[in-house]
Every structure is written in C-alpha cells, then in structure tokens.
Amino acid sequence: MDVVLWGVLPYLVIATLVLGTVWRYRYDKFGWTTRSSQLYESRLLRIGSPLFHFGILVVLVGHIGGLVIPESWTEAAGISETQYHVTALVMGGIAGVCTLTGIVILIVRRRTTGPVFMATTKNDKAMYVLLVGAIALGLLTTLVAVGAGAEAHDYRQTVSPWFRSLFRLDPDVDAMAAAPVQFHVHVLVGMLLFAAWPFTRLVHAFTAPVHYLFRPYVVYRSRDAVQPAPTGRPRAGWSPVGTPDRDRSTR
C-alpha cells in the first residue's frame, strides 16, 4: 500500500494535472475563468478574496521552501534548525488562519447571496470541500507541531526527502511512510485537490496576466492597418426594405 500511495499515486496525479490542463486549454478556453460574481455582491468579496489569495500565496511559498530546499542549504546560510522551525510555524500559522478565514467568508457569501448561490455548480461545491479540507488539515498539522514543542515531527526528514525524490524518478517510499498520519492525510487530500484542479475554476491560477505589466497605457493603431471600406454596390440583402432605392431596384 505504501508503494501505491507514495510511489505510484503521485505520478498519476502529476499526469492528470498536466494532461487535464492541456485538454482544458484546448477544448474549453471559454470556460477558463473564475466566473466572477462581483456584480452580485462586493462587500464580503473585498474582505474574503484578499485574505484567501494573499494567504494562499504565503502558504505556497512556505511549502516550496519547506519541501524543495534541503536542510543542509539553510544551515549553510546560517539559519539554525530552531530558527527555521519557529519562523515556519509563525508564518505558516498566520498564513493558514488568513487563508482559512478568507475561504470561509467566500463560502458564506456564496451561500447567503441568492444570485451567487444560484450560479454555484456541483463542481464548485466539491472544489470548496477539497480546498477547505487541504487548508484545515495543513493548519491542524501546524498547530499540532506547535503543541508538541520539542517532540514535534520534523517533516524535513521524511516528507521533504520524499517530495524531492519524486523528481528524481526514485520515490523514497520509506521516508514518507515514516511520517505521522496527519501528514499522510494532508498529502492525500492535497494530491486529490491537484488531480481535480484542471477540471474546476481553480485552473485560472495558471493564467497570469503578465502582459499587463508591459502593456502601454495608450495603444496606438496605424492607419495602414485599417482595411479600406468596400467600394461598389452593396448586396441586395443589405438594402433597406420599403425605401425608394429598394423600390427602384426591384422595378
């Protein structure tokens, strides 16, 4: 079972994420959107959306730092293990609370605002369940680590080596299997979320409006690019009905 969960399933998730995103982009470009509902309600959206989006960005950066950067690198940079874990727990805890608060506000808004709720699909509801589950489990793992103190599990000895080994195509199944059960559940829910990602509105996260950073304030168009107006008599199908010109043309 460990081989299936930590050696096979991650690659199935990666394949689903990549191929599903390509499929969605090629065959559902018009659906590649968040389906904005700001027109229906904006007060709660102005509070919940920044909390969620900025919080999830910090969470993402924290995960990348904790999973990708080896422990030896931070030690070489002069960051002790205690300093690293204290910073990770404080920043991760704050970001997790902000993210969870933001998503709860957005869910309450979606449930209590009639037009927004009417526009909510079953797909959206499943997406919110996965999002809340992944965020809540991550925050719970952080709080458990804080409560455990010196006895807290060091995920940089188990989860991180396993994660990096996936990209070497040599998954360290034993390392991930040695992690506590809360890490197992958190990773499984996270993998399920990424597998479903291309088929939900979350796919919009892969579209960054980078060109807006370099777009001029005023766009000038050359007159040479303008097609000349067609000359000659217009087709009869465009002629007004019931006018003298039309009457003469039919005589």
N, C-alpha and C positions, 0 to 999 in steps of 0.2 A: 504493500500500500504506500509506503514512503517513496518508493521509486516512481509510482504512478503520480502521486501528489506533487512531489518536489523535483522529479526528473523528467516527466513527460508532460504533465498538465501545463507548466509554464510555456512550453514551446507551442502547444495548441492555442493558448491564449494569445501569444505573440502573432501567430499565423492568422488567427481570427481578427485581431486588431488591424493588422496591415492589409490583409485581403478585403476585409469588410470596409475599411476606409476607402480603398481604391474603388471598390464596387459602388459605394455610396456616392463618391465624387463623379463617377462616370454615368451613373444611371439615375441619380436623384439630386442633381445640382440645385433644383428649385426648392428642395426640402432641406438643403444645407443651411439651416437658420435656427435661431433661438425662438422664432415665432414670438416676437416681442409683444408684451401685453401692457406696456407703459401707458397706452392710451386709456385703458380702463381704470388704472389705479397707479398713482405715483408716490404717495406718501410713504407707505411701507416699503415700496421698492427702493426709494432713496436711502433707506436705512439698511435693509437686509442685503441688497446687492453688493454694496461696497464691503460690508462685513464679510460676506461669503467669498467674494473674489479676491480681495487682498489677503484674507486669512488663508485661503487655499493656495495662493502663490507662496506664502511663507512656509506652509506645510510642505509644498512640493520641493522648495529649496532645501528644507531640513531633511527630507527623505533622500534627496540626491546626495547631500553632504554625508549623511549617516551610512548610506548603503554603498556609495561609489568610492568615497575617499577612505583608504585604509588607515588603520590606527597608527601605523608607523609614519605616515605622512604628517599627521597632526602633531605627533611627538617631535618629529624633525623640525616642525615650525615653532616649537617651543610651547605648545599647548599641552598641558598635562591632562591626564585622563579625567581627573576630578573637575577641572575647569571645563572640559568639553561636555561632560555629562550635565553639569549644573546649567551651562548655557543652553544645551539642547532641551533640557527639561523645562526651563523657564520659558524660552522662546516657543518651544513646541506646545506647552500648556496654554500660553496666551493665544497663539495662533489657532489651536484646536477649539478653544472656547469661542473665539470670534467666528470661526467658520461654522461651528455648530449653531451658534446663536443666529447667524445670518441665514442659514438654510431653514431653521425653524420659523423665522419671520417670513421667509418667502413661501413656505408651505402654508402657514396661517393665512397669509394674503391670498394665496391661490384657493384656499378652501372657503374663505369668508367673502370673497368678492365674486359676485354672481357671474359676470361675463368672463372673468379669468378662469373660474371653475368650469364653466361650460366649454372652454377651449382646451381643457386638460384631458389628455388621452390616457388610455390604459398604459401605454408605453411610458408616458411621463410619470405616472404613479409608481411603476416599477423602478424607474430611474431614481426617483426620490428615495425609495426604500433602500436601494443599494448605496446611494450617496450617504444617507444618514447612518446606515449600518457601518460603512467603512470609516466615517468620521468619528462616530461614537466609540467604535472599537479601538481606533487609534488613540483617542483621548483617554479611554479607560486604561489602555496599556501604559500610557504616560503616567497617569495617576497611581497606578499600581507600582510602577517603578519608583515614584516619589515616596510612596508609603513604605516600600520595602527598604529604602535607605541603602545602607552598605550591602544588604543582601540582594539588591536588585539584580536582575539578569542582565548581563552585558551582551546586547544584541550584536555588537560589533565582532563578537567571537563566533557567532552562529549564523544569524540572518544575513549579515553583510557579506561574509565569505561565500555563502550560498548564492546570493544575488549576483556577485561578480563572476562566479564560476559559470553561470548560465551563458554569459557572453563568450566564455572560452569553449563553449560546447562540451563542457565536462562538469555537469552539475554535482556539487558537493552535497549529496542527499543526506549523509550522516550529520553534517553540520546543522542543516535546517531541522532535521528530526530531533536534535538535542535541544531545540528552543522550547520554551513553555507553551502550553496550549493556547494562551491568549494571543501569542504571536502567530500560531498556526491559523487560528480563526480569522485574525485580521488580514493575513496574507491571502487566504482563500477568498474572502469577501472582496478584497482588492482585485484579485485576478478575475473574479466574476464581473466586477464593475468594468474592467478594461475590455473584457470579451464582449460586453454589451455596448460599449462606448460608441462604435461606429453606427449603431442602429438606433441611437437616441439623439436628442437635441444637443447632447454634450459634444457632438462631433464639431460644433462650431469653434471649439477651443483650438482646433488645428488650423483655423483660418485667422491669421493675424494681419490686420490692415497696415502692413509695414510701408506700403507705398504712400500712405497718407503723410508719413514723416518727411517725404521728399517732394510731395506734390505742391506746386506753386499755388499761391493764393488766388491768382487770376490765370485762367487758361486762355491763351490766345490761339485763334484759328486762322489759318491763311486763307485768303480769298481764292487762291488757286485750287484749294481742296474742295471748294464748293462746286457742285455739279451744275452746269448751265440748265436753265429752265427749258423744257422741251418746246420746240417750235413746231408749227404746223397745226392742223385742225385736230381738236380733241376728239376722242372716240365718242360715238353716239351714246354709249352707255353712261357718259358723264354729263350729257346735255340736260339742262333743266327741263322739266316737264311742264307743258302748258304755257310756255313763253313764245313770243313772236318768232324768235330764232328757231325754236323747235318746230313751230307750225310751218315755217317756210321750208325747213329741211325735209319735211315729210310730204310736201306738195309735189 
